[in-house]
Amino acid sequence: MLNLDETYLSHELREFREQLRRFIAREVVPRAHEWEAACMLPRELYRQMGELGFLGLAIPSEFGGTELDARGALVFGEEIGRSSFGGFAASISDHADMAAPVIVRAGTQAQKNRYLPDIASGKRILGFAVTEPGGGSDLTRMKTSAVRKGDHWILNGQKTFITNAHSADLFITIARTDPESKGASGYSIFLIEKGGAGFTTGKQFEKTGWCASDMSELFFDNFAVPADNMLGEEGRGFYMLMQGLERERMSMCAQCVGMMERALVITLEHAKTRAAYGRTLWDLQAIRHELAGYASELSAAKLLLYHAAQKKDKGESVRLETSMLKAKIPDMLKRMADGCVQIHGAAGYMRGTEIERIFRDARPFSLGGGASAVMLDEVAKLL
Ligand SMILES: Cc1cc2nc3c(=O)[nH]c(=O)nc-3n(C[C@H](O)[C@H](O)[C@H](O)COP(=O)(O)OP(=O)(O)OC[C@H]3O[C@@H](n4cnc5c(N)ncnc54)[C@H](O)[C@@H]3O)c2cc1C
């Protein structure tokens, strides 16, 4: 597989990757089947990962984090994706790499002091609640409202398909605070603490994949949020969310790359050892070419991903690169996962095999965080 370490990753980042890889092999892979059956990660896992500094990648050291650059976030995403447990990767990245950066970007010093240390240590779990039943791709359709009453905002509305809905203690959410506004203006972001009158979660959704991450709806019925818990400027919430999109897309693509590398490794191993026609599957040119093609496409995609991260670390915009990547990498993963199941034969379609899980867990990446079609629209705007 293409090795980009020398060109793109510092010694420290490679060390970080080794530590995380060892942790995942030791603590995650052997136990994740139980978490999949329970449809939730154990709280203890967050504490363990927090203690080892794995949850603070977006958080500055003054708040207990390890603040990594964009290439560090790539390494993190690749390793949690390589675990091949999409639910583990989804819940952990939602907490550490999607929701936490919003507080880092938009929070006041007091908000950061109050929340970030517990997020970095894994004491409190975060969720990111944006999508509503009326639509997820077109976010200007969000109907949740917040009305100011004294020193509180009163929230009414519903969020859906929320990862960590049951396990999280805190949510980043968004509501319309200016009832007269239209389109993208007039939304504000809130950091809400779970519980209290007017806050309920729905029944757990049964997903096809990403089974170890819990998911449900959130309902706000005259739910009072302290005014101090607004994040960033009133009325600018939509634009603030948009500022995190490049990071979010890179993170999801990095998880896909990790998952593709794992799919390729186990399928190469299978092809080279599976006896057929007095030889092995690998001796069939069609199989060799298919796997060589996947390795080539994956390498090209990975190169663009690393290039984008390096550019972001220099402070440049990577809107075009991240839109291209998010438009194509999840679809590449789905195609490759399907082809790898084929090479494994019937065994690859059986529950409990790794490639079967990769096949199921590949699917959501092209739905969430910007559907492929929406990403292609983004690319087209920039051409
Ligand atoms: C496993 C999983 C986890 C999730 N976790 C979270 C979470 O933690 N927090 C959260 O807020 N949301 C979460 N979501 C929701 C996710 O963000 C939305 O599913 C996504 O934004 C798409 O919205 P939608 O499902 O309403 O689809 P819609 O907006 O109804 O779109 C449906 C389909 O229409 C097509 N489409 C949409 N727009 C266009 C266009 N412009 N051009 C052409 N075709 C288009 C696409 O194929 C798209 O998939 C999660 C979803 C999944 C599957």
The ligand as an SDF file (V2000), in Angstrom:
LIG
                    3D

 53 58  0  0  0  0  0  0  0  0999 V2000
  -25.6330    6.4090   10.4230 C   0  0  0  0  0  0  0  0  0  0  0  0
  -26.0390    7.8690   10.4220 C   0  0  0  0  0  0  0  0  0  0  0  0
  -25.6230    8.6890   11.4660 C   0  0  0  0  0  0  0  0  0  0  0  0
  -26.0640   10.0150   11.5060 C   0  0  0  0  0  0  0  0  0  0  0  0
  -25.7170   10.7920   12.5880 N   0  0  0  0  0  0  0  0  0  0  0  0
  -26.1600   12.0750   12.6490 C   0  0  0  0  0  0  0  0  0  0  0  0
  -25.8460   12.9110   13.7740 C   0  0  0  0  0  0  0  0  0  0  0  0
  -25.1540   12.4970   14.7140 O   0  0  0  0  0  0  0  0  0  0  0  0
  -26.3330   14.1700   13.8000 N   0  0  0  0  0  0  0  0  0  0  0  0
  -27.1110   14.6630   12.8000 C   0  0  0  0  0  0  0  0  0  0  0  0
  -27.4920   15.8220   12.8860 O   0  0  0  0  0  0  0  0  0  0  0  0
  -27.4330   13.9100   11.7230 N   0  0  0  0  0  0  0  0  0  0  0  0
  -26.9920   12.6320   11.6260 C   0  0  0  0  0  0  0  0  0  0  0  0
  -27.3110   11.8430   10.5490 N   0  0  0  0  0  0  0  0  0  0  0  0
  -28.2080   12.3690    9.5420 C   0  0  0  0  0  0  0  0  0  0  0  0
  -27.4840   12.7920    8.2740 C   0  0  0  0  0  0  0  0  0  0  0  0
  -26.7280   13.9500    8.4970 O   0  0  0  0  0  0  0  0  0  0  0  0
  -28.5390   12.9910    7.1960 C   0  0  0  0  0  0  0  0  0  0  0  0
  -29.0380   11.6910    6.8970 O   0  0  0  0  0  0  0  0  0  0  0  0
  -28.0170   13.6460    5.9570 C   0  0  0  0  0  0  0  0  0  0  0  0
  -27.7280   14.9820    6.2030 O   0  0  0  0  0  0  0  0  0  0  0  0
  -29.0190   13.5510    4.7870 C   0  0  0  0  0  0  0  0  0  0  0  0
  -30.2570   14.0460    5.1780 O   0  0  0  0  0  0  0  0  0  0  0  0
  -31.5940   13.1830    4.9930 P   0  0  0  0  0  0  0  0  0  0  0  0
  -31.3600   11.8200    5.5320 O   0  0  0  0  0  0  0  0  0  0  0  0
  -32.7140   13.9640    5.5390 O   0  0  0  0  0  0  0  0  0  0  0  0
  -31.7570   13.0140    3.4280 O   0  0  0  0  0  0  0  0  0  0  0  0
  -32.3930   14.0590    2.4080 P   0  0  0  0  0  0  0  0  0  0  0  0
  -31.9170   15.4220    2.6890 O   0  0  0  0  0  0  0  0  0  0  0  0
  -33.8590   13.8240    2.3540 O   0  0  0  0  0  0  0  0  0  0  0  0
  -31.7320   13.5640    1.0600 O   0  0  0  0  0  0  0  0  0  0  0  0
  -32.0670   12.2610    0.5250 C   0  0  0  0  0  0  0  0  0  0  0  0
  -31.2220   11.9970   -0.6880 C   0  0  0  0  0  0  0  0  0  0  0  0
  -31.5370   12.9250   -1.7160 O   0  0  0  0  0  0  0  0  0  0  0  0
  -30.4000   13.1650   -2.5010 C   0  0  0  0  0  0  0  0  0  0  0  0
  -30.1200   14.6160   -2.5350 N   0  0  0  0  0  0  0  0  0  0  0  0
  -30.1880   15.4920   -1.5080 C   0  0  0  0  0  0  0  0  0  0  0  0
  -29.8130   16.7090   -1.9140 N   0  0  0  0  0  0  0  0  0  0  0  0
  -29.5130   16.6020   -3.2340 C   0  0  0  0  0  0  0  0  0  0  0  0
  -29.0460   17.5050   -4.2320 C   0  0  0  0  0  0  0  0  0  0  0  0
  -28.7740   18.7890   -3.9360 N   0  0  0  0  0  0  0  0  0  0  0  0
  -28.8620   17.0360   -5.5020 N   0  0  0  0  0  0  0  0  0  0  0  0
  -29.1110   15.7310   -5.8100 C   0  0  0  0  0  0  0  0  0  0  0  0
  -29.5350   14.8380   -4.8990 N   0  0  0  0  0  0  0  0  0  0  0  0
  -29.7240   15.2550   -3.6310 C   0  0  0  0  0  0  0  0  0  0  0  0
  -29.2220   12.4060   -1.8660 C   0  0  0  0  0  0  0  0  0  0  0  0
  -29.0410   11.1710   -2.5090 O   0  0  0  0  0  0  0  0  0  0  0  0
  -29.7030   12.1750   -0.4650 C   0  0  0  0  0  0  0  0  0  0  0  0
  -29.1160   11.0430    0.1410 O   0  0  0  0  0  0  0  0  0  0  0  0
  -26.8820   10.5220   10.4810 C   0  0  0  0  0  0  0  0  0  0  0  0
  -27.2400    9.6940    9.4050 C   0  0  0  0  0  0  0  0  0  0  0  0
  -26.8390    8.3920    9.3710 C   0  0  0  0  0  0  0  0  0  0  0  0
  -27.2700    7.5130    8.2220 C   0  0  0  0  0  0  0  0  0  0  0  0
  1  2  1  0
  2  3  1  0
  2 52  2  0
  3  4  2  0
  4  5  1  0
  4 50  1  0
  5  6  2  0
  6  7  1  0
  6 13  1  0
  7  8  2  0
  7  9  1  0
  9 10  1  0
 10 11  2  0
 10 12  1  0
 12 13  2  0
 13 14  1  0
 14 15  1  0
 14 50  1  0
 15 16  1  0
 16 17  1  0
 16 18  1  0
 18 19  1  0
 18 20  1  0
 20 21  1  0
 20 22  1  0
 22 23  1  0
 23 24  1  0
 24 25  2  0
 24 26  1  0
 24 27  1  0
 27 28  1  0
 28 29  2  0
 28 30  1  0
 28 31  1  0
 31 32  1  0
 32 33  1  0
 33 34  1  0
 33 48  1  0
 34 35  1  0
 35 36  1  0
 35 46  1  0
 36 37  1  0
 36 45  1  0
 37 38  2  0
 38 39  1  0
 39 40  1  0
 39 45  2  0
 40 41  1  0
 40 42  2  0
 42 43  1  0
 43 44  2  0
 44 45  1  0
 46 47  1  0
 46 48  1  0
 48 49  1  0
 50 51  2  0
 51 52  1  0
 52 53  1  0
M  END
$$$$
